Amino acid sequence: MGADTKKLRSRIKSVNSTLHLTKAMGLVASSKIRRATDSMNKGREYSNALGETISQLTASPECDRSPYMAQRETKRTKIIVIAGDRGLAGGYNANVFRLAAEYPDAEFIPIGKRACEKYDVPHNSSEHFPFEEAARLADELCSDFAAEKFDRLGIISTKYHSVMSQEAYIRWILPLKSEGGNEGSGM
């Protein structure tokens, strides 16, 4: 009888210890989600400000001569596909790849481990994509567009609604369009 009581007390201590650990893990996770949400909201503010600036520029008649506003027949499309680096994001990545499949003739530029695996190119991280690499890619794509090597450029990523819901969408970057025409949520 005494041995059973001792085992029971030991088990109660073990369960209490596990409860404390899981509660601490939950607090850490919620803190990380809060920080990530704050960062995402700051990124949205930046994106909105950039969109407004582009809208003001493209509304100017002087910008009509820019090679970045040249509307051409869409024969060659390039799409940057941004997917996750980690596992346990199957739905997230599946939605991105499902949208990308709607453009079978496009040339894809993958960013993120899962996208690189899908399109069989060397790995680059979507979580730690360096500014220098982004600037190099932007310069290259702008030069190629101006040289008419492709006719339009889009980015497929996800729009955050909640922790459980992210919607894949495409945002057309080039050619620039006046009247806010660069927003895209599908085709």
Beta strands, then each sheet from edge to edge (+ up, - down):
strand 1: 77-82
strand 2: 107-111
strand 3: 152-162
strand 4: 165-174
sheet 1: 2+ 1+ 3+ 4-
end
